[in-house]
Amino acid sequence: MIIGESMAETIDPTLVRLIQEAFAIRGAVLADTRETLNEITARRGGSNGYLTALMRFTYLAPSIIDDTRRGRQPPELSAKRLLRTSAGLPLDWPSQRAHLKFASGAASREERNSTRPQ
């Protein structure tokens, strides 16, 4: 019998790497460089759509990132699913947790009171 919301008990290294890649891309885009967005995309071997999806992940609630790093993501959340649903990912953190089926109790007070990313 499972009481409460079920969560994965192990770290998904593919999912963690995807989020790390998102922040690396964001760093490259925001860096003071002459490289264009298209050049960054070509260098990394992806598509513009993939790059856009990765950029959306940099707006994930801090608690979602922390839970994922600790292996406390919902069992059905995979890197592939996160990529597929990135276009519909809400901007406000509480809605992100609900959309991705994370436990609602793990959100920080700041996230529960926020309606948009900081």
C-alpha positions as CSV (number, residue, x, y, z in Angstrom):
1,M,0.0,0.0,0.0
2,I,1.3,3.4,-1.0
3,I,0.1,6.4,1.0
4,G,0.7,9.8,-0.4
5,E,2.1,10.7,-3.8
6,S,4.5,8.1,-5.2
7,M,7.9,9.4,-6.2
8,A,10.9,7.8,-7.8
9,E,13.5,6.6,-5.3
10,T,16.5,6.8,-7.6
11,I,18.3,9.6,-9.4
12,D,17.6,9.6,-13.2
13,P,21.0,10.6,-14.6
14,T,19.5,11.4,-18.0
15,L,17.0,13.8,-16.5
16,V,19.7,15.5,-14.4
17,R,22.0,15.8,-17.4
18,L,19.2,17.4,-19.4
19,I,18.7,20.1,-16.7
20,Q,22.4,20.6,-16.4
21,E,22.6,21.0,-20.2
22,A,19.8,23.6,-20.1
23,F,21.8,25.7,-17.7
24,A,25.0,25.3,-19.7
25,I,23.1,26.5,-22.8
26,R,21.7,29.5,-20.9
27,G,25.2,30.4,-19.8
28,A,26.4,30.2,-23.4
29,V,23.5,32.4,-24.6
30,L,24.0,35.0,-21.9
31,A,27.8,35.0,-22.1
32,D,29.4,38.1,-23.6
33,T,30.4,36.5,-26.9
34,R,30.0,37.2,-30.6
35,E,28.5,33.7,-31.2
36,T,24.9,33.9,-32.4
37,L,22.1,31.6,-31.2
38,N,22.2,29.7,-34.5
39,E,26.0,29.2,-34.1
40,I,25.6,27.9,-30.6
41,T,22.9,25.5,-31.8
42,A,25.0,24.3,-34.7
43,R,28.1,23.9,-32.4
44,R,26.1,21.8,-29.9
45,G,24.6,19.7,-32.6
46,G,21.0,20.3,-31.8
47,S,18.0,22.1,-33.4
48,N,16.5,25.4,-32.5
49,G,13.5,23.6,-31.1
50,Y,15.7,21.6,-28.8
51,L,17.5,24.7,-27.7
52,T,14.2,26.5,-27.0
53,A,13.0,23.5,-24.9
54,L,16.3,23.6,-22.9
55,M,15.9,27.3,-22.3
56,R,12.4,26.7,-20.8
57,F,14.0,24.3,-18.2
58,T,16.0,27.1,-16.8
59,Y,12.7,28.5,-15.5
60,L,11.9,25.4,-13.5
61,A,11.0,25.9,-9.9
62,P,14.1,25.6,-7.7
63,S,12.4,22.8,-5.7
64,I,11.8,20.8,-8.9
65,I,15.5,21.0,-9.8
66,D,16.4,20.1,-6.2
67,D,14.0,17.2,-6.1
68,T,15.2,15.9,-9.4
69,R,18.9,16.1,-8.3
70,R,17.9,14.1,-5.2
71,G,15.9,11.5,-7.2
72,R,12.5,12.6,-5.9
73,Q,10.9,13.2,-9.2
74,P,7.6,11.5,-10.1
75,P,8.2,8.0,-11.6
76,E,6.7,8.9,-14.9
77,L,8.9,12.0,-15.4
78,S,11.7,11.2,-17.8
79,A,14.0,13.4,-19.9
80,K,12.0,12.4,-23.0
81,R,8.7,13.4,-21.3
82,L,10.1,16.7,-20.0
83,L,11.2,17.5,-23.6
84,R,7.8,16.5,-25.0
85,T,5.9,18.7,-22.6
86,S,8.3,21.7,-22.5
87,A,6.0,23.9,-24.7
88,G,3.1,23.6,-22.3
89,L,5.2,24.1,-19.2
90,P,3.6,26.8,-17.0
91,L,5.8,29.7,-15.9
92,D,4.5,29.9,-12.3
93,W,6.2,27.4,-10.0
94,P,3.2,25.9,-8.2
95,S,1.6,25.1,-11.6
96,Q,4.8,23.6,-12.8
97,R,4.8,21.2,-9.8
98,A,1.2,20.2,-10.5
99,H,1.8,19.9,-14.3
100,L,4.8,17.6,-13.8
101,K,3.1,15.7,-11.0
102,F,5.6,16.6,-8.2
103,A,4.4,16.4,-4.6
104,S,2.9,19.8,-3.7
105,G,4.2,19.7,-0.1
106,A,7.9,20.0,-1.2
107,A,7.6,23.5,-2.7
108,S,9.3,26.2,-0.7
109,R,7.2,29.0,0.9
110,E,8.6,31.4,-1.7
111,E,7.4,29.1,-4.5
112,R,4.0,28.6,-3.0
113,N,3.5,32.4,-2.8
114,S,5.0,33.1,-6.2
115,T,3.0,33.4,-9.4
116,R,6.0,33.7,-11.7
117,P,9.7,32.8,-11.7
118,Q,12.1,35.2,-9.9
